[in-house]
Amino acid sequence: MSAMLKITLPDGSVREVAPGTTPADIAAAIGPGLAKAAIAARVDGELRDIMRPLEGDTNLALVTAKDEADALELVRHDYAHVLAEAVQQLFPGTQITFGPSTDDGFYYDFAPKDRPFTEEDLPAIEEAMRKIIAKDEPLIREVWSRADLIARWQREGETFKAEWAAELPEGEELTVYRAGKGEDAWLDMCRGPHLASTGKLASDAFKLTRVSGAYWRGDQNNPQLSRIYGTGWLNRKQLDAHLTRLEEAAKRDHRKLGQEMDLFHLQAEAHGSVFWHPKGYIIWRVLEAYMRRRLDAAGYQEVKTPQIMDARQWEQSGHWGKYRENMFVIPDEVPNVEDEGPVVSNEAQWMALKPMNCPAHVLIFRQGIKSYRDLPLRLAEMGCCHRNEPHGALHGLMRVRQFTQDDAHIFCREDQIVDEVSRFCDLLDRVYKDLGFPDYAIKLALRPEKRFGSDAMWDWSEQSMRDAVAATGRDTPEWGWEELPGEGAFYAPKLEFHLTDAIGRTWQVGTIQTDTVLPERLDASYVAEDGERHRPIMLHRAILGSYERFIGILIEHHAGKFPLWLAPVQAVVATIVSDADGYAEEVAAMLAAAGIRVETDLRNEKINYKVREHSLAKVPYLLVLGKREADERTVAVRPLGTDARQEVMALDALIERLKREALAPDLR
């Protein structure tokens, strides 16, 4: 008889079970309620199928819908598989490729036999998915040999799956999930895990949302595929809440509002770069001026560094080897101006547009001898950077190729790290609250697999970050404190700051990283108290991240209804009758002299038309003038908003009110 397995449960109790026992068996032995609720298991921390037999002594935790993160990942993965099965039922000859879960749903990439899929196909696919869920097909994990699996895919005409199977690492176990039983069972290659059967999914908790083009493995040189997106949840209530958020998000889309408010545009002639219109650039300038005042008060010195540097500099910093695919490289030679022949020879030396500012800041630090008394040295730059993002990944202001960072690097001694990171956390907190984001979470991204530096250096860097956050009292669940294994930069761990916006979405924005690698690679040093040269610690930090993306977030967070200090046009003076035109010009001139960004609307249009137009443009105050207001030197003040009530004010009182409201938070 085989030796019994010892299974340790989260409460510390140990159960002895026979080999071949599954987590589902243990759930049933504990009680019928748990047997019904358990949907998967964590075996020594690894998420696994609840029907997969246990293989040895282990720590076991049963997963239920209350473990929402795990449960959502499982159901979304299963919805993707059900989607693929439904598509192949409805459209025979369609090849399947990849189908992962996402942050709010899932997608699957297909190679259709006859034509690309369209959104008109989605209702029929949804109905087929519901039928598969209703059949409650078991999802059975199988291990296949590489040769058998490749032969299976080739026999069925699944060339993409065959290619993928052939390229997986030799030592990797190849697993297939079978939906259903017998010859009609549907197969897909997948690492898993999955729910026990399709019937564990809620048939009313998913929705297919859109169709787009995609390339096999994300390479535009490969065949084009049809990607079907969906959103999937644990129950209908969660789905409805999500769809409501999507509807609200669509209203707040910064691209739509940017056009309505005449803030910016993008076009193919400059992929991933923004054309800022005057009103949009006012927001930028006001935000930049605010950030400069905050940085000046916090002891930063602003610098400006070159856009282009020699490739040898990027080689020395390590970016050429680890980041080159994201860099724009430039030949360092005069281009051929003749009609024939290549524009650039094969003999050119290479330079690159900077994707980040940090190496240049080290070069500034290295100018002249630095003493321990000079530290900390805080160098800030509103640095324009370029990153070679794929065209398909670009998205309005949120993901661009040219962007400006609110970047800074702090050079300090080891004994100054905790204080500097704590100071940064306090500065960031003030900025976020001033900009309307009182809620944010702090997360520590730990060492990735591909990295520079020793384990001892990473141990020390990560602990320094923990100590700094603890010193501010923010390493608690109330601040969303969490550690993220494997998500640090290749040279340093980093603190990430995740904002929560007005409709509950989170945005990873600010960061600060402890770096000992770059000062070493670029030979930065200072003279310590002992008279010897030491390496400074370099803290990379940003609060907004990039101006482009942060302004996009601001637009969506405020739904275009900016607080008065940020609004590009703060007031419009609109007349009801032409007799008030002269007074309107006078009011506008006095407001402008008081520092208010004001426009006039003297058109021969009905006042209701003017109200609608300026409301769509999200102007905070409409100042309405008729003959009575001109005679009495008053103003009818109409704030933005459907529930706002109009009030009549004396002109001088209005000017004082708007002057106070229009002050930036740090100037109040």
C-alpha positions, 0 to 999 in steps of 0.5 A: 500500500502506498504511503499516505500523504500529509496535507496541512491546511491553513489552520495548521491541522494535518490530514492524512489522505491516500495518493490520488486524492484531490482537493475536491475530495478534501473539501467534501470531507470537511463539509458539504458547504465547502464542497459546493463553494470550493472552486480551486486550490492553492497547493504550496502556494500554486493555484491548481485545479480542484480535481487535480490529484495531490502528488505528495505532502503539501500545504493546501488552501481551498479557494472559493468565490470569497478569494475574489482575485483568484476566482476572477482569474479562473472564471475569466480564463474559463470564459476565454476557453468557452469563447474559443469553443463557441467560435469553432462550433459556429465557424468551422475551420477557424484556427485558435491561438491564445486566449488569456484573462485580463484585468477586467475580462478576457480575449481570444485571438482567432484565425478565421477561415473565410473573413475577419469577425465583426461585432455583428457576430458577437450576439450569436457567439454569446448565445453559443457560449451560454449553451456550452455553459448550460451543458456543464462540460467537465474541464479535464487536464491531460498531459501530452507528449510534444510529438503527439500534441504537434501531430494532433494540431497538424492533423486538425489544421491548427498550424498556430497551436502546432508552432507554439507547441514546437517552440515551448521549452524542452523540459516543460510539461505540455498540458491540454484541457478537454471540454466534454467527453468522448470524440466530440470533446473540444481541446485546447493547449493550456497551462491552466488551472481551470474550474471543474466544469463549464457549469461553474460559470455564471451564464449571465455574468459575461459579455462580449464587448468588441472585435479588433485586429491583432498580429500573431505573437504581436509581430506585424510581420506575422498573419493578422488575426481577429481578436474578440474581447469580453468581460467576465465576472462572478455574478450578474451584479458585478457585471452590471456594475462593470458595464455601468463603469464602462458607460461612465468611462466612455462619457469621460474618454479623454480623446472624446473630451479633448476634441469637444473641449479643443484641447489636443489632437493626434494624427498619423503624421506623428504617431504617438506624439501630441499636438497640443492646442492653446487650451490644452497647453494652458492646462499643461502650463498651469500644471507645470508651474504648480509642480515647479513651485512644489519642487522648489519648496522641496529643495530640488534644482531643475536641470535640462539635458540633451535629447540625443546621446551617443550609443556608447553612453547607453551601452555603459549605462546598460540601457543599450543591452536591456532596453534597445528595442524601445529606443529610437536610434539615429545614425551619426552621419550626414545623410546622402542627398543624392537621388540614388543610393541609401540615405544612410550608409552601413558605416554610421556611428549610432546615437539614440533619442533618450528614453529616460533622463537618468544617465544624463543626470549622473553625468551632471552629478559627475561634474566637479568633486562632490562632498558628503556635505553636498548630499542629498542633491536633488536634480529635477527635469521636465524631460522630454523622452521618446520610447519606440512603442508599437503602433497598436499599443498607442492610446490617446494621451495614455500611451505615447511615443513622445512624452515629458516626465516630471522626473527627478533623481536624488543622489544621497548617502545610505544613511539618508535613504529612509528620510529622502523616501519619506520626504518624497512620500509626503510631497507626493501625498500633497500633490495628489490631494491638491489634484483631486486624488485623496485615495491611492495605494502604495505597492513595493515592486520587488526584484525581477528575474532579469536584473543587475546587482547582487542578491545582497544589494537587492535585499538591502534596497528592498528593505530600505524602501520598506523602512521608509514607508513604515517611517511615514506610517503608510505600510498598512492595509488602509494605504493599500500596502502590498508587495509585488514579486518580480515587478521591479525595474532591472536595476532597482526595486520601486515603490509604485503609487496607484491612484483611484479616480472618480469612478473607481479605476486605478492608475499606476502613476508615481514611482521611486526606486533605489538604485546602486547599479547606475552610479557604479556603471557610470562611475559616480562618486563623492568624497565621504567623511573618511576622505575616501570616494564612495558611490552615492545612492541614486533615487529615481522618482516621479510623481505625475509620471508623464504630463501627457498621461497624467493630463489624460487621467485628470480629464477623465477623473474630472470628466472635463470639469476641471477645478477652476485653477486648472480650467483652460477657460475659467469664465465666459461673459455672454450677453443676452442683448447687444445693448450689453456688449460694451459692459461685457467687454469691460467685465472681461477686461477687469477679470483678465486684469485680475488673472482670470482666463476669460472669453466673451460671447457677443454673438447674436444667438439665444442665451440657451444656445450659448449655455449649451455650447459652453456647458459642452466645453466644460467652462466653469462659470458662464457670466450672463449679462443683459440690459439690467445687469449693465445698468446695475453693474451686476453679473448673473453667475451661472456655475457649470452643472445641471443642478447649479443655481444662478445668482446675481452678484455685484461685479467687484464681489464676483471678481474677488470670488473668482480670484480666490477660487482660481488660486492654485492649492499651494498658493491659498 
